[in-house]
């Protein structure tokens, strides 16, 4: 089944309107739904296409033999070499012959798992570049789609290529995981009749990775599905974490170290501290963080009101958090018991805040401020002596339309309405007072609560809360 991906499909559909050939680079983590989206686009628009898939770890000979067979079959044996093809340049000449044999207004050449085709010293990338530059660009009927999960390769050798493919990519398509709304659509399409809370609990563990969600068994409860997927020896995700980064990144041990670090601290780190903690150079750390962010595993926000504007990097990948907390040691006896424990209740509160970070645009939409320019920040004040108090704001929205408005977002994950106690009220007041004092009272502050079931409107609520957002409304958008 296929749901959502409206934006990606529109981008691909726009390529049909171009009066020239186009080169589309699609990338994103594995299991996110890249191949399925491209195939759906081809089918929905009834396009003639040829799909060629790279094989991980295969030799140059095996890869070339596979593409030759694919061309022969697609042309019903009308196009085949007179003798054995040994070089990539010859394989692409055969692909040119195939394109010449198709009279359609637009035709799709889809090279899936593109990085795996480029084996060491094979000459693949230079032959591909010549195919695009010398053949495709002289025509107006080819949409050449290259797709890969190996983010390091796609970013550095294609998108940032400063040689034969420099500025040649017509359209980049960075595919990210589903948001909660799309996740609900997929679950409903599968026949899973989950409550809003069960959908959110599923997202806390799996995020919006299409394959993870599609693998769920709708005859099981949400807890039973997580128990099987993550802790049964036959579950899809039992060995996923170990394999994930290796399949995506070159020198993946650095990415693995960064994700292990960030998945164990909700508030994140600045780049300088990350480099120190993983014992890496500044340049390596910078590249790793960029690749992880482009692939959707982490996000960054600037510190508010800081001259240096250091970025705080946080993991946003739900499964990485879950793995490092509950799966890493492999000692769990019963997920059903853990899922109802106080320990999990505390952890899921932080996980909920992470999901709020991931859905900040939806929160703004609920607030009616999605059309207003804004920036999301982190803010902290560290006391300079024992007489001072510190304060920390994990999510702060600064509206940059000269309104001087600041929204401080408080995220609370409870099974019922959240109740603001006197102690918590005093804590919030202290936080606001310290913020005002350290920013010279320049801003108009609103306290916004994001919860599942709302906030009890008691005396403290009426005193301090300006607005609240129900996450159930966000899921149902």
Secondary structure as a PSIPRED ss2 file (coil, helix, strand):
# PSIPRED VFORMAT (PSIPRED V4.0)

   1 X C   1.000  0.000  0.000
   2 X C   1.000  0.000  0.000
   3 X C   1.000  0.000  0.000
   4 X C   1.000  0.000  0.000
   5 X C   1.000  0.000  0.000
   6 X H   0.000  1.000  0.000
   7 X H   0.000  1.000  0.000
   8 X H   0.000  1.000  0.000
   9 X H   0.000  1.000  0.000
  10 X H   0.000  1.000  0.000
  11 X H   0.000  1.000  0.000
  12 X H   0.000  1.000  0.000
  13 X H   0.000  1.000  0.000
  14 X H   0.000  1.000  0.000
  15 X H   0.000  1.000  0.000
  16 X H   0.000  1.000  0.000
  17 X H   0.000  1.000  0.000
  18 X C   1.000  0.000  0.000
  19 X C   1.000  0.000  0.000
  20 X C   1.000  0.000  0.000
  21 X C   1.000  0.000  0.000
  22 X E   0.000  0.000  1.000
  23 X E   0.000  0.000  1.000
  24 X E   0.000  0.000  1.000
  25 X E   0.000  0.000  1.000
  26 X E   0.000  0.000  1.000
  27 X E   0.000  0.000  1.000
  28 X C   1.000  0.000  0.000
  29 X C   1.000  0.000  0.000
  30 X C   1.000  0.000  0.000
  31 X C   1.000  0.000  0.000
  32 X C   1.000  0.000  0.000
  33 X C   1.000  0.000  0.000
  34 X H   0.000  1.000  0.000
  35 X H   0.000  1.000  0.000
  36 X H   0.000  1.000  0.000
  37 X H   0.000  1.000  0.000
  38 X H   0.000  1.000  0.000
  39 X H   0.000  1.000  0.000
  40 X H   0.000  1.000  0.000
  41 X H   0.000  1.000  0.000
  42 X H   0.000  1.000  0.000
  43 X H   0.000  1.000  0.000
  44 X H   0.000  1.000  0.000
  45 X C   1.000  0.000  0.000
  46 X C   1.000  0.000  0.000
  47 X C   1.000  0.000  0.000
  48 X E   0.000  0.000  1.000
  49 X E   0.000  0.000  1.000
  50 X E   0.000  0.000  1.000
  51 X E   0.000  0.000  1.000
  52 X E   0.000  0.000  1.000
  53 X E   0.000  0.000  1.000
  54 X C   1.000  0.000  0.000
  55 X C   1.000  0.000  0.000
  56 X C   1.000  0.000  0.000
  57 X C   1.000  0.000  0.000
  58 X C   1.000  0.000  0.000
  59 X C   1.000  0.000  0.000
  60 X H   0.000  1.000  0.000
  61 X H   0.000  1.000  0.000
  62 X H   0.000  1.000  0.000
  63 X H   0.000  1.000  0.000
  64 X H   0.000  1.000  0.000
  65 X H   0.000  1.000  0.000
  66 X H   0.000  1.000  0.000
  67 X H   0.000  1.000  0.000
  68 X H   0.000  1.000  0.000
  69 X H   0.000  1.000  0.000
  70 X H   0.000  1.000  0.000
  71 X H   0.000  1.000  0.000
  72 X H   0.000  1.000  0.000
  73 X H   0.000  1.000  0.000
  74 X H   0.000  1.000  0.000
  75 X C   1.000  0.000  0.000
  76 X C   1.000  0.000  0.000
  77 X C   1.000  0.000  0.000
  78 X C   1.000  0.000  0.000
  79 X C   1.000  0.000  0.000
  80 X C   1.000  0.000  0.000
  81 X C   1.000  0.000  0.000
  82 X C   1.000  0.000  0.000
  83 X C   1.000  0.000  0.000
  84 X C   1.000  0.000  0.000
  85 X C   1.000  0.000  0.000
  86 X C   1.000  0.000  0.000
  87 X C   1.000  0.000  0.000
  88 X H   0.000  1.000  0.000
  89 X H   0.000  1.000  0.000
  90 X H   0.000  1.000  0.000
  91 X H   0.000  1.000  0.000
  92 X H   0.000  1.000  0.000
  93 X H   0.000  1.000  0.000
  94 X H   0.000  1.000  0.000
  95 X H   0.000  1.000  0.000
  96 X H   0.000  1.000  0.000
  97 X H   0.000  1.000  0.000
  98 X H   0.000  1.000  0.000
  99 X H   0.000  1.000  0.000
 100 X H   0.000  1.000  0.000
 101 X C   1.000  0.000  0.000
 102 X C   1.000  0.000  0.000
 103 X C   1.000  0.000  0.000
 104 X C   1.000  0.000  0.000
 105 X C   1.000  0.000  0.000
 106 X C   1.000  0.000  0.000
 107 X E   0.000  0.000  1.000
 108 X E   0.000  0.000  1.000
 109 X E   0.000  0.000  1.000
 110 X E   0.000  0.000  1.000
 111 X E   0.000  0.000  1.000
 112 X E   0.000  0.000  1.000
 113 X C   1.000  0.000  0.000
 114 X H   0.000  1.000  0.000
 115 X H   0.000  1.000  0.000
 116 X H   0.000  1.000  0.000
 117 X H   0.000  1.000  0.000
 118 X C   1.000  0.000  0.000
 119 X C   1.000  0.000  0.000
 120 X C   1.000  0.000  0.000
 121 X C   1.000  0.000  0.000
 122 X C   1.000  0.000  0.000
 123 X C   1.000  0.000  0.000
 124 X H   0.000  1.000  0.000
 125 X H   0.000  1.000  0.000
 126 X H   0.000  1.000  0.000
 127 X H   0.000  1.000  0.000
 128 X H   0.000  1.000  0.000
 129 X H   0.000  1.000  0.000
 130 X H   0.000  1.000  0.000
 131 X H   0.000  1.000  0.000
 132 X H   0.000  1.000  0.000
 133 X H   0.000  1.000  0.000
 134 X H   0.000  1.000  0.000
 135 X H   0.000  1.000  0.000
 136 X H   0.000  1.000  0.000
 137 X H   0.000  1.000  0.000
 138 X H   0.000  1.000  0.000
 139 X C   1.000  0.000  0.000
 140 X C   1.000  0.000  0.000
 141 X C   1.000  0.000  0.000
 142 X E   0.000  0.000  1.000
 143 X E   0.000  0.000  1.000
 144 X E   0.000  0.000  1.000
 145 X E   0.000  0.000  1.000
 146 X E   0.000  0.000  1.000
 147 X E   0.000  0.000  1.000
 148 X E   0.000  0.000  1.000
 149 X C   1.000  0.000  0.000
 150 X C   1.000  0.000  0.000
 151 X H   0.000  1.000  0.000
 152 X H   0.000  1.000  0.000
 153 X H   0.000  1.000  0.000
 154 X H   0.000  1.000  0.000
 155 X H   0.000  1.000  0.000
 156 X H   0.000  1.000  0.000
 157 X H   0.000  1.000  0.000
 158 X H   0.000  1.000  0.000
 159 X H   0.000  1.000  0.000
 160 X C   1.000  0.000  0.000
 161 X C   1.000  0.000  0.000
 162 X C   1.000  0.000  0.000
 163 X C   1.000  0.000  0.000
 164 X C   1.000  0.000  0.000
 165 X C   1.000  0.000  0.000
 166 X C   1.000  0.000  0.000
 167 X C   1.000  0.000  0.000
 168 X C   1.000  0.000  0.000
 169 X C   1.000  0.000  0.000
 170 X C   1.000  0.000  0.000
 171 X E   0.000  0.000  1.000
 172 X E   0.000  0.000  1.000
 173 X E   0.000  0.000  1.000
 174 X E   0.000  0.000  1.000
 175 X C   1.000  0.000  0.000
 176 X C   1.000  0.000  0.000
 177 X C   1.000  0.000  0.000
 178 X C   1.000  0.000  0.000
 179 X C   1.000  0.000  0.000
 180 X H   0.000  1.000  0.000
 181 X H   0.000  1.000  0.000
 182 X H   0.000  1.000  0.000
 183 X H   0.000  1.000  0.000
 184 X H   0.000  1.000  0.000
 185 X H   0.000  1.000  0.000
 186 X H   0.000  1.000  0.000
 187 X H   0.000  1.000  0.000
 188 X H   0.000  1.000  0.000
 189 X H   0.000  1.000  0.000
 190 X H   0.000  1.000  0.000
 191 X C   1.000  0.000  0.000
 192 X C   1.000  0.000  0.000
 193 X C   1.000  0.000  0.000
 194 X C   1.000  0.000  0.000
 195 X C   1.000  0.000  0.000
 196 X H   0.000  1.000  0.000
 197 X H   0.000  1.000  0.000
 198 X H   0.000  1.000  0.000
 199 X H   0.000  1.000  0.000
 200 X H   0.000  1.000  0.000
 201 X H   0.000  1.000  0.000
 202 X H   0.000  1.000  0.000
 203 X H   0.000  1.000  0.000
 204 X H   0.000  1.000  0.000
 205 X H   0.000  1.000  0.000
 206 X H   0.000  1.000  0.000
 207 X C   1.000  0.000  0.000
 208 X C   1.000  0.000  0.000
 209 X C   1.000  0.000  0.000
 210 X H   0.000  1.000  0.000
 211 X H   0.000  1.000  0.000
 212 X H   0.000  1.000  0.000
 213 X H   0.000  1.000  0.000
 214 X H   0.000  1.000  0.000
 215 X C   1.000  0.000  0.000
 216 X C   1.000  0.000  0.000
 217 X C   1.000  0.000  0.000
 218 X C   1.000  0.000  0.000
 219 X C   1.000  0.000  0.000
 220 X C   1.000  0.000  0.000
 221 X C   1.000  0.000  0.000
 222 X H   0.000  1.000  0.000
 223 X H   0.000  1.000  0.000
 224 X H   0.000  1.000  0.000
 225 X H   0.000  1.000  0.000
 226 X H   0.000  1.000  0.000
 227 X H   0.000  1.000  0.000
 228 X H   0.000  1.000  0.000
 229 X H   0.000  1.000  0.000
 230 X H   0.000  1.000  0.000
 231 X H   0.000  1.000  0.000
 232 X C   1.000  0.000  0.000
 233 X C   1.000  0.000  0.000
 234 X C   1.000  0.000  0.000
 235 X C   1.000  0.000  0.000
 236 X C   1.000  0.000  0.000
 237 X C   1.000  0.000  0.000
 238 X C   1.000  0.000  0.000
 239 X C   1.000  0.000  0.000
 240 X H   0.000  1.000  0.000
 241 X H   0.000  1.000  0.000
 242 X H   0.000  1.000  0.000
 243 X H   0.000  1.000  0.000
 244 X H   0.000  1.000  0.000
 245 X H   0.000  1.000  0.000
 246 X H   0.000  1.000  0.000
 247 X H   0.000  1.000  0.000
 248 X H   0.000  1.000  0.000
 249 X C   1.000  0.000  0.000
 250 X C   1.000  0.000  0.000
 251 X C   1.000  0.000  0.000
 252 X H   0.000  1.000  0.000
 253 X H   0.000  1.000  0.000
 254 X H   0.000  1.000  0.000
 255 X H   0.000  1.000  0.000
 256 X H   0.000  1.000  0.000
 257 X H   0.000  1.000  0.000
 258 X H   0.000  1.000  0.000
 259 X H   0.000  1.000  0.000
 260 X H   0.000  1.000  0.000
 261 X H   0.000  1.000  0.000
 262 X H   0.000  1.000  0.000
 263 X C   1.000  0.000  0.000
 264 X C   1.000  0.000  0.000
 265 X C   1.000  0.000  0.000
 266 X C   1.000  0.000  0.000
 267 X C   1.000  0.000  0.000
 268 X C   1.000  0.000  0.000
 269 X E   0.000  0.000  1.000
 270 X E   0.000  0.000  1.000
 271 X H   0.000  1.000  0.000
 272 X H   0.000  1.000  0.000
 273 X H   0.000  1.000  0.000
 274 X H   0.000  1.000  0.000
 275 X H   0.000  1.000  0.000
 276 X H   0.000  1.000  0.000
 277 X H   0.000  1.000  0.000
 278 X C   1.000  0.000  0.000
 279 X C   1.000  0.000  0.000
 280 X C   1.000  0.000  0.000
 281 X C   1.000  0.000  0.000
 282 X H   0.000  1.000  0.000
 283 X H   0.000  1.000  0.000
 284 X H   0.000  1.000  0.000
 285 X H   0.000  1.000  0.000
 286 X H   0.000  1.000  0.000
 287 X H   0.000  1.000  0.000
 288 X H   0.000  1.000  0.000
 289 X H   0.000  1.000  0.000
 290 X H   0.000  1.000  0.000
 291 X H   0.000  1.000  0.000
 292 X H   0.000  1.000  0.000
 293 X H   0.000  1.000  0.000
 294 X H   0.000  1.000  0.000
 295 X C   1.000  0.000  0.000
 296 X C   1.000  0.000  0.000
 297 X C   1.000  0.000  0.000
 298 X E   0.000  0.000  1.000
 299 X E   0.000  0.000  1.000
 300 X E   0.000  0.000  1.000
 301 X E   0.000  0.000  1.000
 302 X E   0.000  0.000  1.000
 303 X E   0.000  0.000  1.000
 304 X C   1.000  0.000  0.000
 305 X C   1.000  0.000  0.000
 306 X C   1.000  0.000  0.000
 307 X C   1.000  0.000  0.000
 308 X C   1.000  0.000  0.000
 309 X C   1.000  0.000  0.000
 310 X C   1.000  0.000  0.000
 311 X E   0.000  0.000  1.000
 312 X E   0.000  0.000  1.000
 313 X E   0.000  0.000  1.000
 314 X E   0.000  0.000  1.000
 315 X E   0.000  0.000  1.000
 316 X C   1.000  0.000  0.000
 317 X C   1.000  0.000  0.000
 318 X H   0.000  1.000  0.000
 319 X H   0.000  1.000  0.000
 320 X H   0.000  1.000  0.000
 321 X H   0.000  1.000  0.000
 322 X H   0.000  1.000  0.000
 323 X H   0.000  1.000  0.000
 324 X H   0.000  1.000  0.000
 325 X H   0.000  1.000  0.000
 326 X H   0.000  1.000  0.000
 327 X H   0.000  1.000  0.000
 328 X C   1.000  0.000  0.000
 329 X C   1.000  0.000  0.000
 330 X C   1.000  0.000  0.000
 331 X C   1.000  0.000  0.000
 332 X C   1.000  0.000  0.000
 333 X C   1.000  0.000  0.000
 334 X C   1.000  0.000  0.000
 335 X H   0.000  1.000  0.000
 336 X H   0.000  1.000  0.000
 337 X H   0.000  1.000  0.000
 338 X H   0.000  1.000  0.000
 339 X C   1.000  0.000  0.000
 340 X C   1.000  0.000  0.000
 341 X C   1.000  0.000  0.000
 342 X H   0.000  1.000  0.000
 343 X H   0.000  1.000  0.000
 344 X H   0.000  1.000  0.000
 345 X H   0.000  1.000  0.000
 346 X H   0.000  1.000  0.000
 347 X H   0.000  1.000  0.000
 348 X H   0.000  1.000  0.000
 349 X H   0.000  1.000  0.000
 350 X H   0.000  1.000  0.000
 351 X H   0.000  1.000  0.000
 352 X H   0.000  1.000  0.000
 353 X H   0.000  1.000  0.000
 354 X H   0.000  1.000  0.000
 355 X H   0.000  1.000  0.000
 356 X H   0.000  1.000  0.000
 357 X H   0.000  1.000  0.000
 358 X H   0.000  1.000  0.000
 359 X C   1.000  0.000  0.000
 360 X H   0.000  1.000  0.000
 361 X H   0.000  1.000  0.000
 362 X H   0.000  1.000  0.000
 363 X H   0.000  1.000  0.000
 364 X H   0.000  1.000  0.000
 365 X H   0.000  1.000  0.000
 366 X H   0.000  1.000  0.000
 367 X H   0.000  1.000  0.000
 368 X C   1.000  0.000  0.000
 369 X C   1.000  0.000  0.000
 370 X C   1.000  0.000  0.000
 371 X C   1.000  0.000  0.000
 372 X C   1.000  0.000  0.000
 373 X C   1.000  0.000  0.000
 374 X E   0.000  0.000  1.000
 375 X E   0.000  0.000  1.000
 376 X E   0.000  0.000  1.000
 377 X E   0.000  0.000  1.000
 378 X E   0.000  0.000  1.000
 379 X E   0.000  0.000  1.000
 380 X E   0.000  0.000  1.000
 381 X E   0.000  0.000  1.000
 382 X C   1.000  0.000  0.000
 383 X C   1.000  0.000  0.000
 384 X C   1.000  0.000  0.000
 385 X C   1.000  0.000  0.000
 386 X C   1.000  0.000  0.000
 387 X C   1.000  0.000  0.000
 388 X C   1.000  0.000  0.000
 389 X C   1.000  0.000  0.000
 390 X C   1.000  0.000  0.000
 391 X E   0.000  0.000  1.000
 392 X E   0.000  0.000  1.000
 393 X E   0.000  0.000  1.000
 394 X E   0.000  0.000  1.000
 395 X E   0.000  0.000  1.000
 396 X E   0.000  0.000  1.000
 397 X E   0.000  0.000  1.000
 398 X E   0.000  0.000  1.000
 399 X E   0.000  0.000  1.000
 400 X C   1.000  0.000  0.000
 401 X C   1.000  0.000  0.000
 402 X C   1.000  0.000  0.000
 403 X C   1.000  0.000  0.000
 404 X C   1.000  0.000  0.000
 405 X E   0.000  0.000  1.000
 406 X E   0.000  0.000  1.000
 407 X E   0.000  0.000  1.000
 408 X E   0.000  0.000  1.000
 409 X E   0.000  0.000  1.000
 410 X E   0.000  0.000  1.000
 411 X E   0.000  0.000  1.000
 412 X E   0.000  0.000  1.000
 413 X C   1.000  0.000  0.000
 414 X C   1.000  0.000  0.000
 415 X C   1.000  0.000  0.000
 416 X C   1.000  0.000  0.000
 417 X C   1.000  0.000  0.000
 418 X E   0.000  0.000  1.000
 419 X C   1.000  0.000  0.000
 420 X C   1.000  0.000  0.000
 421 X C   1.000  0.000  0.000
 422 X H   0.000  1.000  0.000
 423 X H   0.000  1.000  0.000
 424 X H   0.000  1.000  0.000
 425 X H   0.000  1.000  0.000
 426 X H   0.000  1.000  0.000
 427 X H   0.000  1.000  0.000
 428 X H   0.000  1.000  0.000
 429 X H   0.000  1.000  0.000
 430 X H   0.000  1.000  0.000
 431 X H   0.000  1.000  0.000
 432 X H   0.000  1.000  0.000
 433 X H   0.000  1.000  0.000
 434 X H   0.000  1.000  0.000
 435 X H   0.000  1.000  0.000
 436 X H   0.000  1.000  0.000
 437 X H   0.000  1.000  0.000
 438 X H   0.000  1.000  0.000
 439 X C   1.000  0.000  0.000
 440 X C   1.000  0.000  0.000
 441 X C   1.000  0.000  0.000
 442 X C   1.000  0.000  0.000
 443 X C   1.000  0.000  0.000
 444 X E   0.000  0.000  1.000
 445 X E   0.000  0.000  1.000
 446 X E   0.000  0.000  1.000
 447 X E   0.000  0.000  1.000
 448 X E   0.000  0.000  1.000
 449 X E   0.000  0.000  1.000
 450 X E   0.000  0.000  1.000
 451 X E   0.000  0.000  1.000
 452 X C   1.000  0.000  0.000
 453 X C   1.000  0.000  0.000
 454 X C   1.000  0.000  0.000
 455 X E   0.000  0.000  1.000
 456 X C   1.000  0.000  0.000
 457 X C   1.000  0.000  0.000
 458 X C   1.000  0.000  0.000
 459 X H   0.000  1.000  0.000
 460 X H   0.000  1.000  0.000
 461 X H   0.000  1.000  0.000
 462 X H   0.000  1.000  0.000
 463 X H   0.000  1.000  0.000
 464 X H   0.000  1.000  0.000
 465 X C   1.000  0.000  0.000
 466 X C   1.000  0.000  0.000
 467 X E   0.000  0.000  1.000
 468 X E   0.000  0.000  1.000
 469 X E   0.000  0.000  1.000
 470 X E   0.000  0.000  1.000
 471 X H   0.000  1.000  0.000
 472 X H   0.000  1.000  0.000
 473 X H   0.000  1.000  0.000
 474 X H   0.000  1.000  0.000
 475 X H   0.000  1.000  0.000
 476 X C   1.000  0.000  0.000
 477 X C   1.000  0.000  0.000
